[in-house]
Amino acid sequence: QVQLIESGGGLVQAGGSLRLSCAASGLSTPAMGWFRQGPGKEREFVAGISLSIRITRYADSVKDRFTASRDNTKNTVYLQMDNLKPEDTAVYYCAAGYSLSNVQNDPKYWGQGTQVTVSS
């Protein structure tokens, strides 16, 4: 079973940046991505990235601010978050699946979650 280990969450001022990392161990997966769940909200898809040609998908709310990338030699994905806003405050979860659509709609594996707090 794949284990996803996240890091990089924290507290940042509005307009600042954070970089989340997710390292996968065990079985590899073709696609990985990120979800988030804010206070009183349901979990929502944030970004995803495919394996080889690195096709990406983003929620409209984070386009042009967040960038997903991956290092396949390390089996690690990253989420660079720039120009953060208070509404980005949430627990962020790494996810993995067998395709970009699978990650977005029904991920097979989940990380433990990491808190991102953006102050105004």
N, C-alpha and C positions, 0 to 999 in steps of 0.2 A: 504494500500500500504506500502511496506517495505521501510524504510528509512535507508540508510547506512551512518554512520558518521565515517570519516577517521581521523587519526592523526598519527604523527610520522615522517612526511617528514621534510626535512631540507637540510643543506649544510654539506658535509663531504669530507674529503680528500680521494684520491684514496687509497685503501687498508683498509679503515675504514668500519664501520658497522652502519646500521640503522635498526630499528624495526618499521614496520607499523602496525597499528591496525585498525580494521573496526568493529564497533559495529552496529548490526542490531536491529531495532525496528519495531513494527508492525507485519506483517505476517512473520513467519519463513520460511526459504527455506532450502532444503536438502543439497545444495552445494553452495560454495562460492569460489571466486578467485580474481585474480588480473590481470589487464591489464596495459600497459603503452604506452605513446605516446611521442616520442622525437621530437626535432625540425626538421621540414621538413619530418617527417615520419608518416605513418599511425599507428593507434592503433594496438598493438599486444598483444597476450596472453602471460602472464608471468608464472602464477602458479594457480592451483586450488586444492581444497580439498573437499572430500565428507563428508557426515554427520557423520556416526557412526563408521565405521572402518577406516576412515581417509585415504582413498586412495588419493594419490597426483599425480599431473601431472605438469611438468615443461617444459618451453621452453629450447631448447638445450643451448641457450646462458647464462642461469642462473643456470643450473644444477651444483650441488656440491658447489654452493655459496649461493643460496637462499633456505629457508626452510619455507613452509607453515604449519601452525598449527591452532587449534581451541579449544575454550573452550565453549562447548555447553550449560553449565549452565549460561553463560553470553551472549550467542548468539554472540560471537565475534571471528573473525579470525585474524591471525597475519601473517606477512611476515617478517621473519628475513633475512636481507640482509647483507652478509659478503663479505669481499674482493671486495668491490665496485670498479668499473672501470668508467672512464669518459663516456664511451658509455652507462652506465646505467642511465645517466641523462635523465629525462623525467618527465612528469606528470603521476603519478600512480593512477589508479582508482580501487576501490573495486567493485566487481560485484557479483550478486547472481542469482541463478536459481534453477531448479528442479532436475538437475543431473549434473554430472561433464561435460558431453558432452554439455549440454545446456549452462552451464556457459562459456565454451570455445568457442562455436559457435554462440550463440544467447542469451546472458544474459537477464534476465527479469528486473533486477534492477541495478542501477548504483549509486555509490557514487559521491561526488562532485569533487574528484581529489585532490591530494596533490603533491606538487613539491618536487622532489628529485634532488639535484645537486651535482655532484661528481667532485671535482677539481683535477687537476694533478700538 
